[in-house]
Amino acid sequence: MENFTFESGMDELETLVRDLESGSLPLEASFQAFERGMALKKRLEALLEEGDRRIRVLTESGEEPLEGEEDA
């Protein structure tokens, strides 16, 4: 399985967006880039939701956030 991280997913998504915005991709490649971008968006949202869930579990259990991580 690939080593997918939030950061690697964001990097790939940013590259896809840049390629799509440039208008240099052929039509079929644009469709493929768009589909890949939508799949990445879904995975990234899932990672964020999991992170949010983990933070909620920690804070509900009485854990204090680390310095600099509290809500601004």
PQR file with spaces between the fields and no chain letter, atoms N, CA, C, O and H, PARSE charges and radii, in Angstrom:
ATOM       1  N    MET     1       0.843   -1.188    0.000 -0.4000 1.5000
ATOM       2  CA   MET     1       0.000    0.000    0.000 -0.0000 2.0000
ATOM       3  C    MET     1       0.881    1.242    0.000  0.5500 1.7000
ATOM       4  O    MET     1       1.939    1.260    0.630 -0.5500 1.4000
ATOM       5  N    GLU     2       0.445    2.273   -0.704 -0.4000 1.5000
ATOM       6  CA   GLU     2       1.232    3.488   -0.791 -0.0000 2.0000
ATOM       7  C    GLU     2       1.292    4.192    0.559  0.5500 1.7000
ATOM       8  O    GLU     2       0.397    4.043    1.391 -0.5500 1.4000
ATOM       9  H    GLU     2      -0.414    2.258   -1.216  0.4000 1.0000
ATOM      10  N    ASN     3       2.363    4.965    0.763 -0.4000 1.5000
ATOM      11  CA   ASN     3       2.514    5.750    1.984 -0.0000 2.0000
ATOM      12  C    ASN     3       1.812    7.081    1.794  0.5500 1.7000
ATOM      13  O    ASN     3       2.436    8.067    1.399 -0.5500 1.4000
ATOM      14  H    ASN     3       3.089    5.086    0.086  0.4000 1.0000
ATOM      15  N    PHE     4       0.524    7.114    2.072 -0.4000 1.5000
ATOM      16  CA   PHE     4      -0.274    8.322    1.888 -0.0000 2.0000
ATOM      17  C    PHE     4      -0.299    9.098    3.186  0.5500 1.7000
ATOM      18  O    PHE     4      -0.683    8.571    4.230 -0.5500 1.4000
ATOM      19  H    PHE     4       0.017    6.313    2.393  0.4000 1.0000
ATOM      20  N    THR     5       0.110   10.343    3.117 -0.4000 1.5000
ATOM      21  CA   THR     5       0.016   11.236    4.270 -0.0000 2.0000
ATOM      22  C    THR     5      -0.795   12.455    3.845  0.5500 1.7000
ATOM      23  O    THR     5      -0.997   12.699    2.655 -0.5500 1.4000
ATOM      24  H    THR     5       0.422   10.771    2.268  0.4000 1.0000
ATOM      25  N    PHE     6      -1.245   13.200    4.817 -0.4000 1.5000
ATOM      26  CA   PHE     6      -1.974   14.422    4.516 -0.0000 2.0000
ATOM      27  C    PHE     6      -1.114   15.350    3.661  0.5500 1.7000
ATOM      28  O    PHE     6      -1.586   15.934    2.685 -0.5500 1.4000
ATOM      29  H    PHE     6      -1.081   13.001    5.783  0.4000 1.0000
ATOM      30  N    GLU     7       0.157   15.473    4.046 -0.4000 1.5000
ATOM      31  CA   GLU     7       1.055   16.370    3.335 -0.0000 2.0000
ATOM      32  C    GLU     7       1.284   15.915    1.897  0.5500 1.7000
ATOM      33  O    GLU     7       1.277   16.741    0.984 -0.5500 1.4000
ATOM      34  H    GLU     7       0.541   14.998    4.839  0.4000 1.0000
ATOM      35  N    SER     8       1.488   14.615    1.681 -0.4000 1.5000
ATOM      36  CA   SER     8       1.711   14.137    0.317 -0.0000 2.0000
ATOM      37  C    SER     8       0.443   14.293   -0.520  0.5500 1.7000
ATOM      38  O    SER     8       0.517   14.597   -1.710 -0.5500 1.4000
ATOM      39  H    SER     8       1.494   13.944    2.423  0.4000 1.0000
ATOM      40  N    GLY     9      -0.702   14.088    0.091 -0.4000 1.5000
ATOM      41  CA   GLY     9      -1.970   14.272   -0.605 -0.0000 2.0000
ATOM      42  C    GLY     9      -2.189   15.720   -0.997  0.5500 1.7000
ATOM      43  O    GLY     9      -2.642   16.006   -2.106 -0.5500 1.4000
ATOM      44  H    GLY     9      -0.762   13.841    1.058  0.4000 1.0000
ATOM      45  N    MET    10      -1.869   16.639   -0.089 -0.4000 1.5000
ATOM      46  CA   MET    10      -2.014   18.065   -0.399 -0.0000 2.0000
ATOM      47  C    MET    10      -1.060   18.474   -1.510  0.5500 1.7000
ATOM      48  O    MET    10      -1.431   19.244   -2.395 -0.5500 1.4000
ATOM      49  H    MET    10      -1.501   16.407    0.811  0.4000 1.0000
ATOM      50  N    ASP    11       0.166   17.964   -1.470 -0.4000 1.5000
ATOM      51  CA   ASP    11       1.131   18.275   -2.527 -0.0000 2.0000
ATOM      52  C    ASP    11       0.606   17.821   -3.889  0.5500 1.7000
ATOM      53  O    ASP    11       0.665   18.563   -4.869 -0.5500 1.4000
ATOM      54  H    ASP    11       0.467   17.338   -0.751  0.4000 1.0000
ATOM      55  N    GLU    12       0.092   16.594   -3.933 -0.4000 1.5000
ATOM      56  CA   GLU    12      -0.428   16.077   -5.196 -0.0000 2.0000
ATOM      57  C    GLU    12      -1.644   16.881   -5.655  0.5500 1.7000
ATOM      58  O    GLU    12      -1.770   17.196   -6.838 -0.5500 1.4000
ATOM      59  H    GLU    12       0.044   15.991   -3.137  0.4000 1.0000
ATOM      60  N    LEU    13      -2.529   17.208   -4.732 -0.4000 1.5000
ATOM      61  CA   LEU    13      -3.721   17.979   -5.075 -0.0000 2.0000
ATOM      62  C    LEU    13      -3.338   19.359   -5.611  0.5500 1.7000
ATOM      63  O    LEU    13      -3.916   19.829   -6.591 -0.5500 1.4000
ATOM      64  H    LEU    13      -2.427   16.952   -3.770  0.4000 1.0000
ATOM      65  N    GLU    14      -2.372   20.002   -4.972 -0.4000 1.5000
ATOM      66  CA   GLU    14      -1.924   21.314   -5.436 -0.0000 2.0000
ATOM      67  C    GLU    14      -1.338   21.226   -6.843  0.5500 1.7000
ATOM      68  O    GLU    14      -1.558   22.119   -7.660 -0.5500 1.4000
ATOM      69  H    GLU    14      -1.903   19.620   -4.176  0.4000 1.0000
ATOM      70  N    THR    15      -0.596   20.163   -7.132 -0.4000 1.5000
ATOM      71  CA   THR    15      -0.034   19.964   -8.468 -0.0000 2.0000
ATOM      72  C    THR    15      -1.150   19.778   -9.488  0.5500 1.7000
ATOM      73  O    THR    15      -1.108   20.356  -10.574 -0.5500 1.4000
ATOM      74  H    THR    15      -0.417   19.437   -6.468  0.4000 1.0000
ATOM      75  N    LEU    16      -2.144   18.975   -9.138 -0.4000 1.5000
ATOM      76  CA   LEU    16      -3.267   18.761  -10.047 -0.0000 2.0000
ATOM      77  C    LEU    16      -4.010   20.059  -10.333  0.5500 1.7000
ATOM      78  O    LEU    16      -4.354   20.341  -11.481 -0.5500 1.4000
ATOM      79  H    LEU    16      -2.179   18.506   -8.256  0.4000 1.0000
ATOM      80  N    VAL    17      -4.256   20.842   -9.303 -0.4000 1.5000
ATOM      81  CA   VAL    17      -4.962   22.119   -9.471 -0.0000 2.0000
ATOM      82  C    VAL    17      -4.150   23.043  -10.373  0.5500 1.7000
ATOM      83  O    VAL    17      -4.700   23.681  -11.271 -0.5500 1.4000
ATOM      84  H    VAL    17      -3.976   20.613   -8.371  0.4000 1.0000
ATOM      85  N    ARG    18      -2.847   23.113  -10.134 -0.4000 1.5000
ATOM      86  CA   ARG    18      -1.986   23.961  -10.960 -0.0000 2.0000
ATOM      87  C    ARG    18      -2.042   23.522  -12.428  0.5500 1.7000
ATOM      88  O    ARG    18      -2.140   24.353  -13.331 -0.5500 1.4000
ATOM      89  H    ARG    18      -2.400   22.595   -9.405  0.4000 1.0000
ATOM      90  N    ASP    19      -1.977   22.199  -12.652 -0.4000 1.5000
ATOM      91  CA   ASP    19      -2.041   21.672  -14.020 -0.0000 2.0000
ATOM      92  C    ASP    19      -3.382   21.993  -14.679  0.5500 1.7000
ATOM      93  O    ASP    19      -3.434   22.378  -15.847 -0.5500 1.4000
ATOM      94  H    ASP    19      -1.897   21.524  -11.918  0.4000 1.0000
ATOM      95  N    LEU    20      -4.464   21.831  -13.916 -0.4000 1.5000
ATOM      96  CA   LEU    20      -5.788   22.130  -14.469 -0.0000 2.0000
ATOM      97  C    LEU    20      -5.945   23.620  -14.763  0.5500 1.7000
ATOM      98  O    LEU    20      -6.488   23.999  -15.800 -0.5500 1.4000
ATOM      99  H    LEU    20      -4.422   21.519  -12.967  0.4000 1.0000
ATOM     100  N    GLU    21      -5.473   24.452  -13.859 -0.4000 1.5000
ATOM     101  CA   GLU    21      -5.603   25.895  -14.043 -0.0000 2.0000
ATOM     102  C    GLU    21      -4.757   26.410  -15.198  0.5500 1.7000
ATOM     103  O    GLU    21      -5.086   27.431  -15.801 -0.5500 1.4000
ATOM     104  H    GLU    21      -5.031   24.144  -13.016  0.4000 1.0000
ATOM     105  N    SER    22      -3.681   25.721  -15.508 -0.4000 1.5000
ATOM     106  CA   SER    22      -2.807   26.180  -16.595 -0.0000 2.0000
ATOM     107  C    SER    22      -3.474   26.026  -17.957  0.5500 1.7000
ATOM     108  O    SER    22      -3.136   26.734  -18.905 -0.5500 1.4000
ATOM     109  H    SER    22      -3.413   24.891  -15.018  0.4000 1.0000
ATOM     110  N    GLY    23      -4.425   25.095  -18.047 -0.4000 1.5000
ATOM     111  CA   GLY    23      -5.108   24.877  -19.309 -0.0000 2.0000
ATOM     112  C    GLY    23      -4.285   24.125  -20.333  0.5500 1.7000
ATOM     113  O    GLY    23      -4.668   24.044  -21.500 -0.5500 1.4000
ATOM     114  H    GLY    23      -4.700   24.520  -17.276  0.4000 1.0000
ATOM     115  N    SER    24      -3.163   23.577  -19.913 -0.4000 1.5000
ATOM     116  CA   SER    24      -2.260   22.917  -20.867 -0.0000 2.0000
ATOM     117  C    SER    24      -2.555   21.429  -21.053  0.5500 1.7000
ATOM     118  O    SER    24      -2.009   20.798  -21.958 -0.5500 1.4000
ATOM     119  H    SER    24      -2.852   23.643  -18.965  0.4000 1.0000
ATOM     120  N    LEU    25      -3.407   20.872  -20.210 -0.4000 1.5000
ATOM     121  CA   LEU    25      -3.707   19.444  -20.316 -0.0000 2.0000
ATOM     122  C    LEU    25      -4.723   19.185  -21.427  0.5500 1.7000
ATOM     123  O    LEU    25      -5.651   19.970  -21.624 -0.5500 1.4000
ATOM     124  H    LEU    25      -3.851   21.385  -19.475  0.4000 1.0000
ATOM     125  N    PRO    26      -4.541   18.083  -22.149 -0.5600 1.5000
ATOM     126  CA   PRO    26      -5.585   17.683  -23.107  0.2800 2.0000
ATOM     127  C    PRO    26      -6.878   17.355  -22.344  0.5500 1.7000
ATOM     128  O    PRO    26      -6.848   17.128  -21.134 -0.5500 1.4000
ATOM     129  N    LEU    27      -7.977   17.332  -23.037 -0.4000 1.5000
ATOM     130  CA   LEU    27      -9.282   17.150  -22.403 -0.0000 2.0000
ATOM     131  C    LEU    27      -9.344   15.885  -21.555  0.5500 1.7000
ATOM     132  O    LEU    27      -9.757   15.947  -20.397 -0.5500 1.4000
ATOM     133  H    LEU    27      -8.001   17.516  -24.020  0.4000 1.0000
ATOM     134  N    GLU    28      -8.944   14.741  -22.102 -0.4000 1.5000
ATOM     135  CA   GLU    28      -9.031   13.481  -21.352 -0.0000 2.0000
ATOM     136  C    GLU    28      -8.136   13.511  -20.113  0.5500 1.7000
ATOM     137  O    GLU    28      -8.527   13.018  -19.055 -0.5500 1.4000
ATOM     138  H    GLU    28      -8.608   14.690  -23.043  0.4000 1.0000
ATOM     139  N    ALA    29      -6.946   14.082  -20.238 -0.4000 1.5000
ATOM     140  CA   ALA    29      -6.052   14.211  -19.088 -0.0000 2.0000
ATOM     141  C    ALA    29      -6.659   15.147  -18.045  0.5500 1.7000
ATOM     142  O    ALA    29      -6.477   14.939  -16.846 -0.5500 1.4000
ATOM     143  H    ALA    29      -6.629   14.482  -21.097  0.4000 1.0000
ATOM     144  N    SER    30      -7.373   16.168  -18.490 -0.4000 1.5000
ATOM     145  CA   SER    30      -8.052   17.075  -17.556 -0.0000 2.0000
ATOM     146  C    SER    30      -9.125   16.336  -16.772  0.5500 1.7000
ATOM     147  O    SER    30      -9.261   16.530  -15.564 -0.5500 1.4000
ATOM     148  H    SER    30      -7.522   16.337  -19.465  0.4000 1.0000
ATOM     149  N    PHE    31      -9.886   15.491  -17.453 -0.4000 1.5000
ATOM     150  CA   PHE    31     -10.904   14.691  -16.757 -0.0000 2.0000
ATOM     151  C    PHE    31     -10.258   13.779  -15.719  0.5500 1.7000
ATOM     152  O    PHE    31     -10.739   13.667  -14.591 -0.5500 1.4000
ATOM     153  H    PHE    31      -9.776   15.333  -18.434  0.4000 1.0000
ATOM     154  N    GLN    32      -9.169   13.133  -16.108 -0.4000 1.5000
ATOM     155  CA   GLN    32      -8.482   12.227  -15.182 -0.0000 2.0000
ATOM     156  C    GLN    32      -7.913   12.984  -13.988  0.5500 1.7000
ATOM     157  O    GLN    32      -7.996   12.514  -12.853 -0.5500 1.4000
ATOM     158  H    GLN    32      -8.778   13.224  -17.024  0.4000 1.0000
ATOM     159  N    ALA    33      -7.337   14.154  -14.241 -0.4000 1.5000
ATOM     160  CA   ALA    33      -6.799   14.972  -13.149 -0.0000 2.0000
ATOM     161  C    ALA    33      -7.918   15.422  -12.213  0.5500 1.7000
ATOM     162  O    ALA    33      -7.756   15.415  -10.993 -0.5500 1.4000
ATOM     163  H    ALA    33      -7.270   14.537  -15.163  0.4000 1.0000
ATOM     164  N    PHE    34      -9.048   15.812  -12.789 -0.4000 1.5000
ATOM     165  CA   PHE    34     -10.183   16.233  -11.968 -0.0000 2.0000
ATOM     166  C    PHE    34     -10.680   15.074  -11.100  0.5500 1.7000
ATOM     167  O    PHE    34     -10.926   15.246   -9.906 -0.5500 1.4000
ATOM     168  H    PHE    34      -9.180   15.818  -13.780  0.4000 1.0000
ATOM     169  N    GLU    35     -10.826   13.896  -11.707 -0.4000 1.5000
ATOM     170  CA   GLU    35     -11.279   12.721  -10.944 -0.0000 2.0000
ATOM     171  C    GLU    35     -10.301   12.379   -9.824  0.5500 1.7000
ATOM     172  O    GLU    35     -10.718   12.076   -8.705 -0.5500 1.4000
ATOM     173  H    GLU    35     -10.626   13.757  -12.677  0.4000 1.0000
ATOM     174  N    ARG    36      -9.005   12.425  -10.119 -0.4000 1.5000
ATOM     175  CA   ARG    36      -7.993   12.144   -9.094 -0.0000 2.0000
ATOM     176  C    ARG    36      -8.073   13.200   -7.998  0.5500 1.7000
ATOM     177  O    ARG    36      -7.976   12.871   -6.815 -0.5500 1.4000
ATOM     178  H    ARG    36      -8.666   12.671  -11.027  0.4000 1.0000
ATOM     179  N    GLY    37      -8.249   14.454   -8.374 -0.4000 1.5000
ATOM     180  CA   GLY    37      -8.362   15.526   -7.394 -0.0000 2.0000
ATOM     181  C    GLY    37      -9.552   15.341   -6.471  0.5500 1.7000
ATOM     182  O    GLY    37      -9.452   15.581   -5.268 -0.5500 1.4000
ATOM     183  H    GLY    37      -8.328   14.721   -9.334  0.4000 1.0000
ATOM     184  N    MET    38     -10.677   14.915   -7.026 -0.4000 1.5000
ATOM     185  CA   MET    38     -11.864   14.678   -6.198 -0.0000 2.0000
ATOM     186  C    MET    38     -11.630   13.516   -5.228  0.5500 1.7000
ATOM     187  O    MET    38     -12.064   13.567   -4.078 -0.5500 1.4000
ATOM     188  H    MET    38     -10.758   14.720   -8.003  0.4000 1.0000
ATOM     189  N    ALA    39     -10.946   12.474   -5.694 -0.4000 1.5000
ATOM     190  CA   ALA    39     -10.634   11.338   -4.817 -0.0000 2.0000
ATOM     191  C    ALA    39      -9.677   11.776   -3.706  0.5500 1.7000
ATOM     192  O    ALA    39      -9.840   11.383   -2.551 -0.5500 1.4000
ATOM     193  H    ALA    39     -10.593   12.433   -6.628  0.4000 1.0000
ATOM     194  N    LEU    40      -8.689   12.581   -4.056 -0.4000 1.5000
ATOM     195  CA   LEU    40      -7.764   13.093   -3.039 -0.0000 2.0000
ATOM     196  C    LEU    40      -8.495   13.952   -2.019  0.5500 1.7000
ATOM     197  O    LEU    40      -8.250   13.834   -0.818 -0.5500 1.4000
ATOM     198  H    LEU    40      -8.557   12.900   -4.995  0.4000 1.0000
ATOM     199  N    LYS    41      -9.385   14.813   -2.484 -0.4000 1.5000
ATOM     200  CA   LYS    41     -10.164   15.668   -1.587 -0.0000 2.0000
ATOM     201  C    LYS    41     -10.928   14.825   -0.576  0.5500 1.7000
ATOM     202  O    LYS    41     -10.969   15.145    0.612 -0.5500 1.4000
ATOM     203  H    LYS    41      -9.583   14.909   -3.459  0.4000 1.0000
ATOM     204  N    LYS    42     -11.528   13.752   -1.057 -0.4000 1.5000
ATOM     205  CA   LYS    42     -12.292   12.878   -0.170 -0.0000 2.0000
ATOM     206  C    LYS    42     -11.388   12.228    0.884  0.5500 1.7000
ATOM     207  O    LYS    42     -11.745   12.162    2.060 -0.5500 1.4000
ATOM     208  H    LYS    42     -11.495   13.493   -2.023  0.4000 1.0000
ATOM     209  N    ARG    43     -10.212   11.750    0.453 -0.4000 1.5000
ATOM     210  CA   ARG    43      -9.274   11.134    1.406 -0.0000 2.0000
ATOM     211  C    ARG    43      -8.752   12.142    2.415  0.5500 1.7000
ATOM     212  O    ARG    43      -8.641   11.837    3.603 -0.5500 1.4000
ATOM     213  H    ARG    43      -9.922   11.803   -0.503  0.4000 1.0000
ATOM     214  N    LEU    44      -8.431   13.342    1.946 -0.4000 1.5000
ATOM     215  CA   LEU    44      -7.921   14.372    2.843 -0.0000 2.0000
ATOM     216  C    LEU    44      -8.974   14.792    3.860  0.5500 1.7000
ATOM     217  O    LEU    44      -8.659   14.997    5.032 -0.5500 1.4000
ATOM     218  H    LEU    44      -8.521   13.590    0.981  0.4000 1.0000
ATOM     219  N    GLU    45     -10.213   14.921    3.423 -0.4000 1.5000
ATOM     220  CA   GLU    45     -11.294   15.249    4.357 -0.0000 2.0000
ATOM     221  C    GLU    45     -11.446   14.154    5.400  0.5500 1.7000
ATOM     222  O    GLU    45     -11.682   14.446    6.572 -0.5500 1.4000
ATOM     223  H    GLU    45     -10.469   14.755    2.471  0.4000 1.0000
ATOM     224  N    ALA    46     -11.314   12.896    4.992 -0.4000 1.5000
ATOM     225  CA   ALA    46     -11.417   11.784    5.938 -0.0000 2.0000
ATOM     226  C    ALA    46     -10.290   11.845    6.967  0.5500 1.7000
ATOM     227  O    ALA    46     -10.518   11.595    8.150 -0.5500 1.4000
ATOM     228  H    ALA    46     -11.122   12.659    4.040  0.4000 1.0000
ATOM     229  N    LEU    47      -9.080   12.175    6.527 -0.4000 1.5000
ATOM     230  CA   LEU    47      -7.961   12.306    7.460 -0.0000 2.0000
ATOM     231  C    LEU    47      -8.202   13.434    8.451  0.5500 1.7000
ATOM     232  O    LEU    47      -7.917   13.290    9.640 -0.5500 1.4000
ATOM     233  H    LEU    47      -8.894   12.378    5.565  0.4000 1.0000
ATOM     234  N    LEU    48      -8.727   14.559    7.964 -0.4000 1.5000
ATOM     235  CA   LEU    48      -9.027   15.677    8.862 -0.0000 2.0000
ATOM     236  C    LEU    48     -10.116   15.310    9.867  0.5500 1.7000
ATOM     237  O    LEU    48     -10.026   15.659   11.044 -0.5500 1.4000
ATOM     238  H    LEU    48      -8.958   14.675    6.998  0.4000 1.0000
ATOM     239  N    GLU    49     -11.136   14.612    9.401 -0.4000 1.5000
ATOM     240  CA   GLU    49     -12.205   14.191   10.304 -0.0000 2.0000
ATOM     241  C    GLU    49     -11.680   13.228   11.365  0.5500 1.7000
ATOM     242  O    GLU    49     -12.074   13.308   12.528 -0.5500 1.4000
ATOM     243  H    GLU    49     -11.210   14.329    8.445  0.4000 1.0000
ATOM     244  N    GLU    50     -10.790   12.319   10.965 -0.4000 1.5000
ATOM     245  CA   GLU    50     -10.194   11.384   11.927 -0.0000 2.0000
ATOM     246  C    GLU    50      -9.341   12.139   12.941  0.5500 1.7000
ATOM     247  O    GLU    50      -9.381   11.839   14.134 -0.5500 1.4000
ATOM     248  H    GLU    50     -10.470   12.254   10.020  0.4000 1.0000
ATOM     249  N    GLY    51      -8.580   13.106   12.476 -0.4000 1.5000
ATOM     250  CA   GLY    51      -7.781   13.920   13.394 -0.0000 2.0000
ATOM     251  C    GLY    51      -8.661   14.688   14.364  0.5500 1.7000
ATOM     252  O    GLY    51      -8.353   14.766   15.553 -0.5500 1.4000
ATOM     253  H    GLY    51      -8.548   13.350   11.507  0.4000 1.0000
ATOM     254  N    ASP    52      -9.746   15.250   13.871 -0.4000 1.5000
ATOM     255  CA   ASP    52     -10.681   15.975   14.721 -0.0000 2.0000
ATOM     256  C    ASP    52     -11.290   15.033   15.758  0.5500 1.7000
ATOM     257  O    ASP    52     -11.427   15.393   16.927 -0.5500 1.4000
ATOM     258  H    ASP    52      -9.996   15.187   12.904  0.4000 1.0000
ATOM     259  N    ARG    53     -11.655   13.827   15.324 -0.4000 1.5000
ATOM     260  CA   ARG    53     -12.226   12.851   16.249 -0.0000 2.0000
ATOM     261  C    ARG    53     -11.223   12.497   17.345  0.5500 1.7000
ATOM     262  O    ARG    53     -11.584   12.411   18.519 -0.5500 1.4000
ATOM     263  H    ARG    53     -11.544   13.535   14.374  0.4000 1.0000
ATOM     264  N    ARG    54      -9.972   12.295   16.960 -0.4000 1.5000
ATOM     265  CA   ARG    54      -8.943   11.949   17.940 -0.0000 2.0000
ATOM     266  C    ARG    54      -8.734   13.066   18.949  0.5500 1.7000
ATOM     267  O    ARG    54      -8.568   12.811   20.141 -0.5500 1.4000
ATOM     268  H    ARG    54      -9.679   12.365   16.007  0.4000 1.0000
ATOM     269  N    ILE    55      -8.742   14.310   18.467 -0.4000 1.5000
ATOM     270  CA   ILE    55      -8.578   15.453   19.370 -0.0000 2.0000
ATOM     271  C    ILE    55      -9.749   15.538   20.330  0.5500 1.7000
ATOM     272  O    ILE    55      -9.561   15.803   21.517 -0.5500 1.4000
ATOM     273  H    ILE    55      -8.877   14.518   17.498  0.4000 1.0000
ATOM     274  N    ARG    56     -10.960   15.316   19.826 -0.4000 1.5000
ATOM     275  CA   ARG    56     -12.142   15.363   20.697 -0.0000 2.0000
ATOM     276  C    ARG    56     -12.079   14.290   21.778  0.5500 1.7000
ATOM     277  O    ARG    56     -12.440   14.544   22.927 -0.5500 1.4000
ATOM     278  H    ARG    56     -11.113   15.101   18.862  0.4000 1.0000
ATOM     279  N    VAL    57     -11.624   13.100   21.420 -0.4000 1.5000
ATOM     280  CA   VAL    57     -11.505   12.021   22.404 -0.0000 2.0000
ATOM     281  C    VAL    57     -10.505   12.417   23.477  0.5500 1.7000
ATOM     282  O    VAL    57     -10.761   12.226   24.666 -0.5500 1.4000
ATOM     283  H    VAL    57     -11.330   12.893   20.487  0.4000 1.0000
ATOM     284  N    LEU    58      -9.377   12.964   23.070 -0.4000 1.5000
ATOM     285  CA   LEU    58      -8.360   13.366   24.048 -0.0000 2.0000
ATOM     286  C    LEU    58      -8.850   14.478   24.953  0.5500 1.7000
ATOM     287  O    LEU    58      -8.643   14.426   26.166 -0.5500 1.4000
ATOM     288  H    LEU    58      -9.169   13.119   22.105  0.4000 1.0000
ATOM     289  N    THR    59      -9.500   15.492   24.379 -0.4000 1.5000
ATOM     290  CA   THR    59      -9.930   16.613   25.207 -0.0000 2.0000
ATOM     291  C    THR    59     -11.119   16.244   26.079  0.5500 1.7000
ATOM     292  O    THR    59     -11.260   16.773   27.181 -0.5500 1.4000
ATOM     293  H    THR    59      -9.669   15.534   23.394  0.4000 1.0000
ATOM     294  N    GLU    60     -11.973   15.348   25.608 -0.4000 1.5000
ATOM     295  CA   GLU    60     -13.100   14.908   26.442 -0.0000 2.0000
ATOM     296  C    GLU    60     -12.632   14.022   27.594  0.5500 1.7000
ATOM     297  O    GLU    60     -13.305   13.924   28.621 -0.5500 1.4000
ATOM     298  H    GLU    60     -11.858   14.917   24.713  0.4000 1.0000
ATOM     299  N    SER    61     -11.483   13.379   27.422 -0.4000 1.5000
ATOM     300  CA   SER    61     -10.984   12.509   28.484 -0.0000 2.0000
ATOM     301  C    SER    61     -10.165   13.290   29.504  0.5500 1.7000
ATOM     302  O    SER    61      -9.593   12.710   30.427 -0.5500 1.4000
ATOM     303  H    SER    61     -10.936   13.458   26.588  0.4000 1.0000
ATOM     304  N    GLY    62     -10.113   14.604   29.334 -0.4000 1.5000
ATOM     305  CA   GLY    62      -9.420   15.436   30.306 -0.0000 2.0000
ATOM     306  C    GLY    62      -8.001   15.773   29.921  0.5500 1.7000
ATOM     307  O    GLY    62      -7.319   16.485   30.658 -0.5500 1.4000
ATOM     308  H    GLY    62     -10.578   15.075   28.584  0.4000 1.0000
ATOM     309  N    GLU    63      -7.535   15.282   28.787 -0.4000 1.5000
ATOM     310  CA   GLU    63      -6.186   15.621   28.337 -0.0000 2.0000
ATOM     311  C    GLU    63      -6.144   17.095   27.975  0.5500 1.7000
ATOM     312  O    GLU    63      -7.069   17.617   27.354 -0.5500 1.4000
ATOM     313  H    GLU    63      -8.089   14.704   28.188  0.4000 1.0000
ATOM     314  N    GLU    64      -5.089   17.749   28.359 -0.4000 1.5000
ATOM     315  CA   GLU    64      -4.901   19.153   28.014 -0.0000 2.0000
ATOM     316  C    GLU    64      -4.142   19.234   26.701  0.5500 1.7000
ATOM     317  O    GLU    64      -3.213   18.457   26.483 -0.5500 1.4000
ATOM     318  H    GLU    64      -4.338   17.324   28.864  0.4000 1.0000
ATOM     319  N    PRO    65      -4.522   20.168   25.809 -0.5600 1.5000
ATOM     320  CA   PRO    65      -3.754   20.345   24.572  0.2800 2.0000
ATOM     321  C    PRO    65      -2.340   20.813   24.888  0.5500 1.7000
ATOM     322  O    PRO    65      -2.112   21.482   25.895 -0.5500 1.4000
ATOM     323  N    LEU    66      -1.397   20.460   24.029 -0.4000 1.5000
ATOM     324  CA   LEU    66      -0.027   20.912   24.204 -0.0000 2.0000
ATOM     325  C    LEU    66       0.039   22.412   23.996  0.5500 1.7000
ATOM     326  O    LEU    66      -0.818   22.999   23.336 -0.5500 1.4000
ATOM     327  H    LEU    66      -1.583   19.916   23.211  0.4000 1.0000
ATOM     328  N    GLU    67       1.072   23.028   24.570 -0.4000 1.5000
ATOM     329  CA   GLU    67       1.239   24.475   24.439 -0.0000 2.0000
ATOM     330  C    GLU    67       1.247   24.861   22.968  0.5500 1.7000
ATOM     331  O    GLU    67       1.935   24.227   22.167 -0.5500 1.4000
ATOM     332  H    GLU    67       1.769   22.551   25.106  0.4000 1.0000
ATOM     333  N    GLY    68       0.505   25.874   22.607 -0.4000 1.5000
ATOM     334  CA   GLY    68       0.436   26.340   21.238 -0.0000 2.0000
ATOM     335  C    GLY    68      -0.611   25.644   20.403  0.5500 1.7000
ATOM     336  O    GLY    68      -0.825   26.037   19.256 -0.5500 1.4000
ATOM     337  H    GLY    68      -0.053   26.389   23.258  0.4000 1.0000
ATOM     338  N    GLU    69      -1.278   24.621   20.927 -0.4000 1.5000
ATOM     339  CA   GLU    69      -2.282   23.880   20.171 -0.0000 2.0000
ATOM     340  C    GLU    69      -3.705   24.219   20.578  0.5500 1.7000
ATOM     341  O    GLU    69      -4.657   23.706   19.990 -0.5500 1.4000
ATOM     342  H    GLU    69      -1.105   24.302   21.859  0.4000 1.0000
ATOM     343  N    GLU    70      -3.860   25.077   21.578 -0.4000 1.5000
ATOM     344  CA   GLU    70      -5.214   25.431   21.978 -0.0000 2.0000
ATOM     345  C    GLU    70      -5.827   26.330   20.937  0.5500 1.7000
ATOM     346  O    GLU    70      -5.117   26.971   20.162 -0.5500 1.4000
ATOM     347  H    GLU    70      -3.087   25.494   22.056  0.4000 1.0000
ATOM     348  N    ASP    71      -7.171   26.381   20.917 -0.4000 1.5000
ATOM     349  CA   ASP    71      -7.883   27.209   19.950 -0.0000 2.0000
ATOM     350  C    ASP    71      -7.517   28.660   20.099  0.5500 1.7000
ATOM     351  O    ASP    71      -7.376   29.167   21.211 -0.5500 1.4000
ATOM     352  H    ASP    71      -7.748   25.861   21.546  0.4000 1.0000
ATOM     353  N    ALA    72      -7.363   29.323   18.983 -0.4000 1.5000
ATOM     354  CA   ALA    72      -6.999   30.751   19.003 -0.0000 2.0000
ATOM     355  C    ALA    72      -8.240   31.596   19.198  0.5500 1.7000
ATOM     356  O    ALA    72      -8.151   32.823   19.243 -0.5500 1.4000
ATOM     357  H    ALA    72      -7.478   28.911   18.079  0.4000 1.0000
